[in-house]
Amino acid sequence: MIIEPRTLAGFMELLPNEQILFEQMKQKIENTYQKFGFLPLDTPILELSEVLLAKAGGETEKQIYRFQKGDTDIAMRFDLTVPLAKYVAKNYGNLSFPFRRYQIGKVYRGEKTQKGRFREFYQCDIDIIGDEELGIINDAEIPSIIYSLMLELGFKDFSICINNRKILNGIFEEINQKEKAVEILRIIDKIEKIGKEKVIEELKKIGIQQHEVNKIINFISIEGTTDEKIEKLKNLNISNETFKQGLEELELVVKYIRIFNVPDTHFKVDLTIARGLDYYTGTVYETFLNNYKEIGSICSGGRYENLAEYYTNKKLPGVGISIGLTRLFYKLNELQLIKTEKCSMADILIIPMTQDMSIPIKLANNLRAKNINTEVYLNDKKLKAKFKYADKLKVPYVIVIGEDEINTNTIKLKNMKTGVENTLNLDAEEIKQVIK
Amino acid sequence: MIIEPRTLAGFMELLPNEQILFEQMKQKIENTYQKFGFLPLDTPILELSEVLLAKAGGETEKQIYRFQKGDTDIAMRFDLTVPLAKYVAKNYGNLSFPFRRYQIGKVYRGEKTQKGRFREFYQCDIDIIGDEELGIINDAEIPSIIYSLMLELGFKDFSICINNRKILNGIFEEINQKEKAVEILRIIDKIEKIGKEKVIEELKKIGIQQHEVNKIINFISIEGTTDEKIEKLKNLNISNETFKQGLEELELVVKYIRIFNVPDTHFKVDLTIARGLDYYTGTVYETFLNNYKEIGSICSGGRYENLAEYYTNKKLPGVGISIGLTRLFYKLNELQLIKTEKCSMADILIIPMTQDMSIPIKLANNLRAKNINTEVYLNDKKLKAKFKYADKLKVPYVIVIGEDEINTNTIKLKNMKTGVENTLNLDAEEIKQVIK
């Protein structure tokens, strides 16, 4: 009996040409993280539910893949932060602080399936974890990593937006609306979509008084350069201590970001950014492609007071970011911002025309020894079928080796994009020089 | 309330120094697969149980992590072969054949937990899938990939053992003991441990007649060089067709393996190798470290007649291998055959001694631009704490930048292994030349 081969809804599975692109993006992210000296980490996808869900609740908990195996209550990780917290608490004595780690791995959330939403997706995280304390300068290194990362991924026109949660919290404390903070943030988050008038209307609807609305609107309407915005924030004359501390931190972070050489064209203060509500406590980040805001934030994160409070009494402050690679890839592909060119990992495909394969195989071994990915077409097919394979693979170069080539100790190297054919000596180094 | 941060039994979680090594091994395997032109594939870890378990049964099925989410019966993949079969059947029209793919990913088996056994482990697979047919020469390319792989992983003294299932099956057909094949193989598999006499005894115990036992013993006792073994197999004068076909294939594979330049010192015919019973149909492979046979086979696989018979009517013959990386890493580590040296991904740690970080940060950016992984120690600590961090990380080089260095536009580059200190110009290229 034949069973229809199908993949679960919400689970991405790519064709080879797409997969190659996906792997390239993943590799670029990993290389960037390593360039800044972050350590690799790989934690299990399954954890004890009791451990993984120590903190979770509400929406998150509903989405968890959780099951019983024998006597064990098991859950699949839904992010890479909780496993990091567990790991740092567990291995505290064996780690050097600040502990800088990256992790790139799949996480699982049983969200409603809809276009562009995935139940299994890659997160690419970095975090810097301090022991008891972590200097604010670390909050400024993060945007410099984002900046490198975005350039590495081929983006030029993007904005790294920063804010500080203490500024937001201070504002809400100032107008005595701390308990409505979530609702207020949700409304002001929509300002780009629905406009200022609608925002005012909705704020009033949830019971915010006119003079409080004014304060909020004045605050989020602050415009200008980064320095002008900071100046205007100072001029709001808000006496709330949380606000003042947040503003001080923001000013320092901006100062350091410039020392980290991130140009003012690529970062800005955005006072509407909050990044969820119960986790971040200081600096927060979002990163947008200026011409494709509909993609949403590509790279987000922030500062948190205490990573692992559910697992240890040690105070472990940290700052980190995450890229949701699966969704990003899907969106870039949908918008045709990435091109699936080759369907081959090989740089060169060697097509033997003789029964005896020893010379083609020897050449392939020599090319591989020079770090050139090489495939030999091994199957006994007609020439037409062999070239059809090369065409479908979109392999960059093809080498044909027949009787003539063996007798003259030469090869024909064909650039499959330009069609240009070169006759070269049967020599790996000579071939390498031409294709590099 | 504090919850004890613990990891599920049977799930590997490494410290940074071990993780670095693990990633290096994984990277070497991936690079080798790519060098031979294999395409990357990444399939979901979760699949519909109906699809994933189309074929499974017995032992495998018992070990599966399987659960209900909403109305959906879900299972975690237990290998990378079934997902490959599903993928090829599903995407048949969009693939080029022979389809050469690699996949490196985690798989799940709820085995009994014991030392060195893992419930979550990496498999690193390659397979070559033909459409309707796949030439025997592909069976010979596989050992050449294993050979490259083993050298790349740093192994020198190893044996790639090959056999052909048709030879085994033919022998059992010849003595009319096909239905006892599993038991017989289990017994002869122990010959190295228990010796020939015990094997004879056990064969008789399961009802094999003396003259049949003789045939088996004659067969597995065949010794000599590869060519001598093949000659002796011919001289057994077994008329069974399956046997003859297997022997013919084995002879061809040996011929081609030599064309692929695998030296006779590193491969051999081993007539006792069977690799399970219901999957492989032709050539089979196992790979051993000659001095550490207790590790078991490092890299195993073989030829199968039809990859995806449960999902499609297309006939898809293939040949492939798999490395169980998690277990291999564990064993090599246990035997101290791999050394966990550095605990840092950074090549250089820059330690700033001044309040102003701009010069250290600028240097770090310049070094990264030259592909040197660089970390700046950003935290405001005493010099002693800074050097303690460098020591713990075992970072290869440390650069200290203080007032003096800034004033003279120089830096001190310290090789942390030799202790040698160089005074260099504050110039990334000059530093690169010294450390490379």
Interface residues (C-beta under 8 A of the other chain):
Chain A: M1 I2 I3 E4 P5 R6 T7 L8 F11 M12 E13 L14 L15 P16 Q19 I20 F22 E23 Q34 K35 F36 G37 F38 L39 P40 L41 D42 T43 P44 I45 L46 E47 L48 E50 V51 A54 Y65 F67 Q68 K69 G70 T72 I74 A85 K86 Y87 A89 K90 N91 N94 L95 S96 F97 P98 R100 R101 K106 Y108 G110 E120 G130 L134 G135 I137 N138 E141 S144 S148 Y256 I259 F260 N261 A308 Y310 Y311 T312 N313 C343 S344 M345 A346 L349 M357 S358 I361 K362 N365 R368 N371 I372 N373 T374 E375 V376 L378 N379 D380 Y389 K392 L393
Chain B: M1 I2 I3 E4 P5 R6 T7 L8 F11 M12 E13 L14 L15 P16 Q19 I20 F22 E23 Q34 K35 F36 G37 F38 L39 P40 L41 D42 T43 P44 I45 L46 E47 L48 E50 V51 A54 Y65 F67 Q68 K69 G70 T72 I74 A85 K86 Y87 A89 K90 N91 N94 L95 S96 P98 R100 R101 K106 Y108 G110 E120 G130 L134 G135 I137 N138 E141 S144 S148 Y256 I259 F260 N261 A308 Y310 Y311 T312 N313 C343 S344 M345 A346 L349 M357 S358 I361 K362 N365 R368 N371 I372 N373 T374 E375 V376 L378 N379 D380 Y389 K392 L393
